[in-house]
Amino acid sequence: MNTNAPASDPKTLQPEAVQTAAAAAAAAAAAAAAPVTAATLVKAIAKKVVRRKTATVAEASSVVTKKAIAKKVAAKKAAAPVKKAAGKKAGVKTASRKTAVTRKTTSRVTAPLASPSPVQRTKASPVRVAPQKPAAGPKSASKKLSDDARKAPKPKEKLVRDSFTMPSEDFALIAALKNRALMFKRPAKKSELLRAGLHALQALSAPALRAALDALTPLKAGRPKREAS
C-alpha cells in the first residue's frame, strides 16, 4: 500500500457526495410515496371548504353593495325632477301673488276716478212657504183607526121573534124595572130588560140558577084560554 498518498483526494470524495445525494432523494421519494393519513385529508378538505365559503361571502357582499349603490343613484335621479317641478310651482305661485298685489293696488288707485254707476233696486218678491202638516203621531193614528172602525159597516145580527106567557105579577116587574132605569136617566125597552135578565142568569152558578127557577110559580103548557066577554 502506498502510505504517501494524500488523504483528501477529490476522486475518492466524489463517490461519497453522490451517495449522500442519492440517499436524500430516495428518502424524499419514499416520503412522497408514503400513504396519506385521514387527518391530513380532513384538514385539506376543511381548508378548501373555508376558502370557498369566504369566496361566496365576498361575492354576495359585493353584489349587495352594488345593488345599494344602484338604488341610491336611482333615488337621486327620481328626486331631481321633483325638486325642479317644486321650484317651478313655487315660482308660479310667487308670480301669481305679485300680479294679484299689483292688480289690487291699481284698482285702489283707479277706483275714485271711475264714474259711479247707478244701482238698480229690484223689489224681492215674497216667497210663499206652504204650511207643513205635523207628522202623524201614535195618538192620531189610533184615532184614525177608531174612526175607521166606527164608520165600518157592522155585520147585521139575525133577529128572532117569539111569544111567551107569564103571570101578571111577573109582567108587572117589567114596568117596575123601566121606572128604575128612568131614575138614572137610562130608558130601557121590554126586550132590553129580558136580554139583561138572561145575561144575569147566565152569570149565576148552577145552584143559584136552580134556586131562581124553583122560586117561580109553575104554569100550564100551552096558550091561556080567552075569557068570554
Rosetta silent file (secondary structure, phi, psi, omega in degrees, C-alpha in Angstrom):
SEQUENCE: MNTNAPASDPKTLQPEAVQTAAAAAAAAAAAAAAPVTAATLVKAIAKKVVRRKTATVAEASSVVTKKAIAKKVAAKKAAAPVKKAAGKKAGVKTASRKTAVTRKTTSRVTAPLASPSPVQRTKASPVRVAPQKPAAGPKSASKKLSDDARKAPKPKEKLVRDSFTMPSEDFALIAALKNRALMFKRPAKKSELLRAGLHALQALSAPALRAALDALTPLKAGRPKREAS
SCORE:     score description
SCORE:     0.000 S_00000001
   1 L     0.000  146.656 -179.881    0.000    0.000    0.000 S_00000001
   2 L   -96.487  111.418 -178.209    1.119    3.492   -0.712 S_00000001
   3 L   -86.071  -11.288 -176.891    1.039    5.476    2.521 S_00000001
   4 L   -86.335   -1.556 -178.228    2.265    8.702    0.957 S_00000001
   5 L   -72.837  142.014 -178.409   -0.956    9.367   -0.963 S_00000001
   6 L   -64.746  147.827 -175.432   -2.998   12.453    0.198 S_00000001
   7 L   -74.504  -34.056 -176.135   -5.995   11.794    2.451 S_00000001
   8 L  -104.607   85.588  177.842   -8.361   14.199    0.663 S_00000001
   9 L   -99.122  129.677 -178.638   -8.433   13.122   -2.914 S_00000001
  10 H   -62.928  -29.268  178.552  -11.203   14.626   -4.988 S_00000001
  11 H   -67.359  -37.606 -179.731  -11.567   11.421   -6.902 S_00000001
  12 H   -76.080  -31.532 -178.608  -12.143    9.468   -3.691 S_00000001
  13 H   -77.783  -26.481 -175.655  -14.581   12.124   -2.244 S_00000001
  14 H   -62.559  -42.983  178.127  -16.779   12.372   -5.321 S_00000001
  15 H   -64.705  -30.176  179.844  -18.483    8.978   -4.945 S_00000001
  16 H   -69.539  -42.314  178.877  -19.442    9.757   -1.263 S_00000001
  17 H   -64.215  -39.172  178.493  -21.237   13.004   -2.178 S_00000001
  18 H   -64.684  -37.014 -179.910  -23.079   11.234   -4.875 S_00000001
  19 H   -65.987  -42.262 -179.304  -24.154    8.559   -2.380 S_00000001
  20 H   -66.949  -40.059  178.640  -25.471   11.096    0.141 S_00000001
  21 H   -64.888  -40.533  178.765  -27.461   12.958   -2.537 S_00000001
  22 H   -65.963  -36.725  179.156  -28.908    9.720   -3.792 S_00000001
  23 H   -66.479  -40.001  179.295  -29.881    8.744   -0.255 S_00000001
  24 H   -65.898  -39.311  178.801  -31.668   12.111    0.310 S_00000001
  25 H   -67.048  -38.540  179.099  -33.561   11.764   -2.952 S_00000001
  26 H   -65.805  -37.860  178.888  -34.564    8.244   -2.074 S_00000001
  27 H   -65.959  -40.383  178.682  -35.831    9.425    1.327 S_00000001
  28 H   -65.352  -41.214  178.638  -37.878   12.226   -0.290 S_00000001
  29 H   -64.743  -38.052  178.558  -39.330    9.814   -2.814 S_00000001
  30 H   -65.473  -40.250  179.141  -40.203    7.412   -0.032 S_00000001
  31 H   -65.485  -37.955  178.804  -41.875   10.198    1.937 S_00000001
  32 H   -69.579  -36.422 -178.811  -43.890   11.261   -1.124 S_00000001
  33 H   -80.679   -9.322 -178.549  -44.888    7.688   -1.878 S_00000001
  34 L   -65.654  148.471 -179.712  -45.910    7.030    1.759 S_00000001
  35 L   -65.964  137.260  179.523  -49.714    6.634    2.328 S_00000001
  36 L   -79.394  134.480 -178.320  -51.592    9.859    3.328 S_00000001
  37 L   -79.373  164.853 -179.272  -53.361    9.675    6.717 S_00000001
  38 H   -67.678  -35.742 -178.631  -57.075   10.519    7.297 S_00000001
  39 H   -63.457  -41.609 -179.278  -56.288   13.517    9.492 S_00000001
  40 H   -67.169  -38.615  177.038  -54.318   15.213    6.769 S_00000001
  41 H   -62.289  -43.324 -179.944  -57.102   14.595    4.250 S_00000001
  42 H   -62.235  -42.931  179.685  -59.749   16.110    6.587 S_00000001
  43 H   -62.007  -41.035 -179.278  -57.614   19.182    7.186 S_00000001
  44 H   -65.965  -42.115  179.138  -57.123   19.685    3.462 S_00000001
  45 H   -64.449  -40.540  179.332  -60.857   19.373    2.746 S_00000001
  46 H   -63.006  -40.432  177.849  -61.697   21.774    5.566 S_00000001
  47 H   -61.790  -42.544  179.627  -59.282   24.335    4.191 S_00000001
  48 H   -62.703  -44.080 -179.846  -60.871   24.069    0.754 S_00000001
  49 H   -61.172  -43.505 -179.893  -64.407   24.476    2.198 S_00000001
  50 H   -62.559  -41.269  178.667  -63.366   27.557    4.193 S_00000001
  51 H   -62.450  -42.354 -179.705  -61.814   29.088    1.095 S_00000001
  52 H   -64.946  -42.246  179.543  -64.986   28.511   -0.943 S_00000001
  53 H   -61.424  -43.750  179.844  -67.223   29.983    1.814 S_00000001
  54 H   -64.175  -36.787  179.180  -65.104   33.098    2.088 S_00000001
  55 H   -66.001  -43.179  179.406  -65.192   33.488   -1.684 S_00000001
  56 H   -65.716  -40.345  178.513  -69.025   33.200   -1.793 S_00000001
  57 H   -62.372  -41.212  179.338  -69.446   35.655    1.122 S_00000001
  58 H   -64.263  -41.308  179.059  -67.206   38.150   -0.601 S_00000001
  59 H   -63.891  -43.803 -179.884  -69.181   37.797   -3.839 S_00000001
  60 H   -62.577  -42.586 -179.918  -72.546   38.246   -2.011 S_00000001
  61 H   -64.473  -37.984  178.550  -71.315   41.332   -0.162 S_00000001
  62 H   -66.019  -37.922  178.126  -70.075   42.842   -3.399 S_00000001
  63 H   -64.703  -43.838 -179.637  -73.481   42.183   -5.048 S_00000001
  64 H   -62.018  -44.581  179.821  -75.331   43.791   -2.099 S_00000001
  65 H   -63.520  -38.844  177.926  -73.140   46.874   -2.182 S_00000001
  66 H   -63.025  -42.527  179.752  -73.642   47.193   -5.945 S_00000001
  67 H   -64.239  -42.813  179.983  -77.456   46.989   -5.518 S_00000001
  68 H   -62.323  -41.489  179.347  -77.440   49.602   -2.722 S_00000001
  69 H   -64.080  -41.047  179.836  -75.354   51.960   -4.850 S_00000001
  70 H   -64.294  -39.492  178.406  -77.715   51.454   -7.817 S_00000001
  71 H   -63.614  -43.783  179.316  -80.777   52.231   -5.593 S_00000001
  72 H   -60.419  -42.853 -179.211  -79.199   55.420   -4.283 S_00000001
  73 H   -64.135  -43.194 -179.643  -78.405   56.570   -7.810 S_00000001
  74 H   -64.725  -39.318  179.169  -81.974   55.820   -8.980 S_00000001
  75 H   -63.614  -41.419  178.603  -83.453   57.684   -5.968 S_00000001
  76 H   -62.712  -42.865 -179.803  -81.297   60.731   -6.711 S_00000001
  77 H   -63.946  -39.228 -179.787  -82.356   60.679  -10.363 S_00000001
  78 H   -70.821  -33.177 -177.485  -86.071   60.418   -9.384 S_00000001
  79 H   -75.613  -24.421 -176.183  -85.804   63.210   -6.786 S_00000001
  80 H   -63.107  -49.820  178.856  -84.138   65.626   -9.228 S_00000001
  81 H   -65.919  -30.601  178.757  -87.235   66.258  -11.476 S_00000001
  82 H   -64.898  -43.286  178.636  -89.484   66.509   -8.384 S_00000001
  83 H   -63.601  -39.401  178.929  -87.318   69.268   -6.954 S_00000001
  84 H   -63.778  -43.612  179.846  -87.340   71.042  -10.301 S_00000001
  85 H   -64.180  -39.461  178.374  -91.137   70.821  -10.517 S_00000001
  86 H   -63.464  -40.654  178.280  -91.492   72.118   -6.936 S_00000001
  87 H   -63.254  -39.189  178.559  -89.215   75.032   -7.780 S_00000001
  88 H   -64.906  -43.350  179.797  -91.316   75.805  -10.849 S_00000001
  89 H   -62.398  -42.804  179.077  -94.561   75.672   -8.818 S_00000001
  90 H   -61.955  -40.426  178.859  -93.090   77.976   -6.168 S_00000001
  91 H   -63.978  -39.793  179.255  -92.029   80.409   -8.894 S_00000001
  92 H   -65.613  -42.325 -179.828  -95.524   80.354  -10.424 S_00000001
  93 H   -61.827  -45.546 -179.816  -97.155   80.939   -7.006 S_00000001
  94 H   -63.302  -39.348  179.313  -94.889   83.909   -6.254 S_00000001
  95 H   -65.184  -41.672  179.201  -95.550   85.370   -9.706 S_00000001
  96 H   -65.589  -38.120  177.737  -99.326   84.993   -9.256 S_00000001
  97 H   -63.872  -42.414  179.577  -99.138   86.616   -5.838 S_00000001
  98 H   -62.085  -43.434  179.917  -97.188   89.546   -7.254 S_00000001
  99 H   -64.632  -38.618  178.592  -99.703   90.024  -10.072 S_00000001
 100 H   -64.020  -41.390  179.400 -102.601   89.872   -7.573 S_00000001
 101 H   -63.906  -42.922 -179.612 -100.945   92.501   -5.377 S_00000001
 102 H   -64.822  -38.490  178.907 -100.351   94.796   -8.357 S_00000001
 103 H   -64.289  -41.021  179.433 -103.955   94.387   -9.503 S_00000001
 104 H   -63.143  -44.129 -178.634 -105.255   95.297   -6.033 S_00000001
 105 H   -65.063  -41.545  179.590 -103.079   98.414   -5.862 S_00000001
 106 H   -66.500  -37.740  179.033 -104.100   99.566   -9.340 S_00000001
 107 H   -67.116  -37.516  178.469 -107.791   99.005   -8.554 S_00000001
 108 H   -66.088  -36.507 -178.044 -107.482  101.019   -5.339 S_00000001
 109 H   -72.685  -41.149 -174.704 -105.799  103.871   -7.190 S_00000001
 110 H   -86.813   -6.768 -177.241 -108.243  103.939  -10.126 S_00000001
 111 L   -63.776  -47.875 -178.491 -111.417  103.422   -8.067 S_00000001
 112 L   -65.079  -26.516 -176.662 -112.141  107.068   -7.188 S_00000001
 113 L   -74.803  -26.002 -176.857 -111.599  108.182  -10.801 S_00000001
 114 L   -72.337  146.368 -179.219 -114.278  105.856  -12.193 S_00000001
 115 L   -76.443  133.871 -178.726 -117.789  107.299  -12.559 S_00000001
 116 L   -69.536  129.310 -179.649 -120.278  105.770  -10.102 S_00000001
 117 L   -90.310  137.292  179.802 -122.830  103.632  -11.896 S_00000001
 118 L   -66.571  137.769 -178.479 -126.427  103.797  -10.643 S_00000001
 119 L   -92.430  125.737  179.203 -127.518  100.702   -8.778 S_00000001
 120 L   -82.679  123.071  179.971 -130.815   99.232   -9.910 S_00000001
 121 L   -98.169  125.410  179.060 -133.037   98.340   -6.991 S_00000001
 122 L  -117.842  135.266  178.692 -135.413   95.484   -7.522 S_00000001
 123 L   -76.994  129.746  179.831 -138.104   94.520   -5.098 S_00000001
 124 L   -78.139  127.491  179.355 -137.743   90.992   -3.922 S_00000001
 125 L   -73.683  133.932 -179.176 -140.909   89.021   -4.428 S_00000001
 126 L   -65.989  138.202  179.789 -142.052   87.329   -1.200 S_00000001
 127 L   -91.381  124.077  178.946 -141.590   83.597   -1.191 S_00000001
 128 L   -89.098  126.906  179.823 -144.652   81.688   -0.153 S_00000001
 129 L  -108.569  126.038 -179.761 -143.967   78.707    2.007 S_00000001
 130 L   -71.062  134.022  179.212 -146.613   76.042    2.213 S_00000001
 131 L   -64.908  132.382 -179.352 -147.538   75.201    5.811 S_00000001
 132 L   -84.848  134.236  177.200 -146.182   71.848    6.780 S_00000001
 133 L   -77.538  138.701  178.338 -148.585   69.408    8.292 S_00000001
 134 L   -64.638  145.112 -179.339 -147.490   67.915   11.604 S_00000001
 135 L   -66.020  140.711 -178.433 -146.330   64.357   11.418 S_00000001
 136 L   -70.688  121.130  179.410 -148.925   61.853   12.437 S_00000001
 137 L   -90.210 -177.469  179.988 -148.127   60.528   15.886 S_00000001
 138 H   -65.677  -31.877 -179.176 -149.288   57.315   17.538 S_00000001
 139 H   -68.661  -44.581  179.672 -152.323   59.054   19.104 S_00000001
 140 H   -63.792  -36.731  178.467 -153.560   60.415   15.768 S_00000001
 141 H   -64.384  -40.481  179.206 -153.035   57.018   14.166 S_00000001
 142 H   -66.496  -37.342  177.697 -155.095   55.359   16.923 S_00000001
 143 H   -63.432  -42.257  178.604 -157.841   57.976   16.482 S_00000001
 144 H   -61.124  -41.163 -179.806 -157.940   57.297   12.747 S_00000001
 145 H   -65.164  -40.913  179.684 -158.213   53.575   13.388 S_00000001
 146 H   -65.653  -40.540  178.184 -161.050   54.075   15.881 S_00000001
 147 H   -63.251  -41.803  178.564 -162.906   56.360   13.448 S_00000001
 148 H   -64.093  -37.884  179.413 -162.475   53.836   10.661 S_00000001
 149 H   -66.282  -35.299  178.517 -163.727   51.096   12.939 S_00000001
 150 H   -70.529  -42.080 -178.368 -166.818   53.140   13.782 S_00000001
 151 H   -71.080  -23.741 -177.927 -167.510   54.023   10.173 S_00000001
 152 L   -64.182  139.189 -179.654 -167.042   50.442    9.015 S_00000001
 153 L   -68.629  127.181  179.489 -170.379   48.679    8.497 S_00000001
 154 L   -79.821  145.331  177.040 -171.094   46.257   11.310 S_00000001
 155 L   -66.782  132.284 -178.794 -172.374   42.809   10.407 S_00000001
 156 L   -73.707  131.203  177.544 -176.116   42.627   10.922 S_00000001
 157 L   -87.469  146.200  179.021 -177.249   40.179   13.572 S_00000001
 158 L   -75.179  130.268  178.365 -180.262   38.000   12.915 S_00000001
 159 L   -96.131  141.033 -178.557 -183.300   38.987   14.995 S_00000001
 160 L  -120.157  129.304  175.554 -185.643   36.344   16.375 S_00000001
 161 L  -100.687  140.818  179.840 -189.281   36.969   17.252 S_00000001
 162 L  -153.951  159.608  178.173 -191.055   34.844   19.883 S_00000001
 163 L  -128.799  143.298 -178.290 -194.122   34.947   22.143 S_00000001
 164 L  -149.446  164.203 -179.225 -194.483   33.641   25.675 S_00000001
 165 L  -116.392  151.446  178.536 -196.870   33.799   28.610 S_00000001
 166 L  -154.562  161.487  176.526 -196.243   34.787   32.232 S_00000001
 167 L   -67.222  158.832 -178.267 -198.262   35.674   35.283 S_00000001
 168 H   -65.567  -29.495  178.918 -199.472   39.249   35.714 S_00000001
 169 H   -65.449  -43.947  178.452 -197.248   39.680   38.762 S_00000001
 170 H   -68.034  -35.818  178.614 -194.094   38.907   36.727 S_00000001
 171 H   -66.180  -31.875  178.068 -195.326   41.108   33.873 S_00000001
 172 H   -67.656  -24.194  177.791 -195.701   43.990   36.342 S_00000001
 173 H   -64.983  -27.242 -179.935 -191.984   43.654   37.127 S_00000001
 174 H   -65.121  -44.680  179.046 -191.196   44.887   33.593 S_00000001
 175 H   -65.576  -38.454  179.240 -192.865   48.208   34.259 S_00000001
 176 H   -64.124  -41.443 -179.992 -191.137   48.486   37.652 S_00000001
 177 H   -68.318  -33.062  176.760 -187.708   47.894   36.097 S_00000001
 178 H   -63.953  -40.869  178.187 -188.413   50.516   33.398 S_00000001
 179 H   -64.759  -37.579  177.960 -189.148   53.068   36.118 S_00000001
 180 H   -65.464  -36.694  178.275 -185.878   52.217   37.896 S_00000001
 181 H   -67.941  -33.791  178.614 -183.954   52.736   34.652 S_00000001
 182 H   -69.143  -25.090  179.745 -185.556   56.155   34.230 S_00000001
 183 H   -63.519  -37.001  175.866 -184.317   57.128   37.692 S_00000001
 184 L  -102.119   25.220  170.959 -180.687   57.052   36.430 S_00000001
 185 L    57.723   49.145  175.556 -181.763   58.508   33.070 S_00000001
 186 L  -138.578   88.365  179.843 -181.398   55.361   31.003 S_00000001
 187 L   -64.287  141.396 -176.274 -184.666   54.459   29.327 S_00000001
 188 L  -128.342  146.304  176.546 -184.990   50.732   28.673 S_00000001
 189 L   -92.388  167.503  179.670 -187.180   48.674   26.387 S_00000001
 190 H   -63.513  -42.267 -179.625 -189.005   45.477   27.273 S_00000001
 191 H   -65.811  -34.944  178.841 -186.678   43.404   25.092 S_00000001
 192 H   -64.897  -38.682  178.510 -183.584   45.015   26.720 S_00000001
 193 H   -65.596  -41.978  178.921 -184.845   44.051   30.172 S_00000001
 194 H   -64.493  -41.560  179.949 -185.425   40.468   29.094 S_00000001
 195 H   -65.581  -41.118  178.204 -181.982   40.264   27.495 S_00000001
 196 H   -63.348  -37.885  177.634 -180.316   41.745   30.593 S_00000001
 197 H   -65.055  -39.263  178.157 -182.105   39.202   32.737 S_00000001
 198 H   -63.654  -41.435  179.015 -180.891   36.348   30.537 S_00000001
 199 H   -66.368  -35.693  177.924 -177.277   37.572   30.781 S_00000001
 200 H   -67.029  -40.478  176.767 -177.613   37.863   34.567 S_00000001
 201 H   -65.549  -34.080  178.702 -178.938   34.294   34.782 S_00000001
 202 H   -64.406  -32.116 -179.164 -176.046   33.111   32.579 S_00000001
 203 H   -78.077  -12.864 -178.934 -173.566   34.536   35.095 S_00000001
 204 L   -75.553  157.931  174.176 -175.117   32.591   38.006 S_00000001
 205 L   -78.292  171.747 -177.488 -173.798   29.291   39.223 S_00000001
 206 H   -63.648  -44.971  178.277 -175.809   26.097   38.796 S_00000001
 207 H   -64.582  -39.847  179.969 -177.230   26.034   42.358 S_00000001
 208 H   -66.102  -39.325  178.212 -178.158   29.748   42.218 S_00000001
 209 H   -64.873  -40.295  178.663 -179.833   29.293   38.821 S_00000001
 210 H   -64.751  -40.725  179.195 -181.778   26.307   40.131 S_00000001
 211 H   -63.929  -39.300  179.327 -182.927   28.256   43.179 S_00000001
 212 H   -66.164  -38.757  179.616 -184.105   31.134   40.935 S_00000001
 213 H   -70.408  -36.942  179.556 -186.061   28.750   38.689 S_00000001
 214 H   -69.480  -23.893 -179.701 -187.647   26.933   41.658 S_00000001
 215 L   -74.828  -13.750  179.603 -188.864   30.277   43.065 S_00000001
 216 L   -77.911  151.360  175.764 -191.117   30.832   40.002 S_00000001
 217 L   -78.899  131.091 -178.522 -194.770   29.802   40.046 S_00000001
 218 L   -67.732  146.567  179.557 -195.383   26.838   37.746 S_00000001
 219 L  -122.428  153.825  176.684 -197.518   27.414   34.626 S_00000001
 220 L   -76.717  148.005  178.905 -199.565   25.073   32.453 S_00000001
 221 L   -73.175  148.754  178.870 -198.192   24.345   28.984 S_00000001
 222 L    98.620  175.608  179.727 -199.904   25.992   26.013 S_00000001
 223 L   -80.916  144.429  176.976 -201.642   29.290   25.475 S_00000001
 224 L   -71.007  151.182 -179.676 -204.145   30.502   28.096 S_00000001
 225 L   -77.143  143.236  178.449 -207.827   30.442   27.164 S_00000001
 226 L   -74.348  138.252  179.088 -209.502   33.730   26.301 S_00000001
 227 L   -75.748  139.092 -179.518 -212.116   34.897   28.753 S_00000001
 228 L   -73.809  131.716 -179.106 -215.673   35.085   27.350 S_00000001
 229 L   -79.636    0.000    0.000 -216.919   38.641   27.114 S_00000001
